[in-house]
Amino acid sequence: MNVCKNARLTPSRLALMAERIDQGGSAKVAAQAAGVSTMTAHKWRRRHRLGPKAVSAPCA
């Protein structure tokens, strides 16, 4: 998968953040640890649940 040059997170870091939230962690804490907003954390958690096709969205 191509990673945007301005991407704050790699696919593995996105998966880690989503898994932390799924395991009962706070989205706010996971987002702060990853350096993204809470809204972004929720967005990537939703995409992570949908599977690899949703996570590999191209750069905007």
Residue pairs with C-beta under 8 A, 6 or more apart in sequence:
1 11
1 56
2 58
2 59
3 10
3 11
4 59
6 59
7 59
8 34
8 35
8 36
9 17
9 34
9 35
9 36
9 44
11 55
11 56
13 34
14 44
14 47
14 48
14 55
15 48
15 55
17 30
17 31
17 33
17 34
17 36
17 41
17 44
17 45
18 41
18 44
18 45
18 47
18 48
18 49
19 48
20 30
20 33
21 27
21 30
21 41
21 42
21 45
22 45
22 49
27 38
27 41
27 42
27 45
28 38
28 41
30 41
31 37
31 38
31 40
31 41
34 41
36 44
44 55
46 54
47 54
47 55
47 57
48 54
48 55
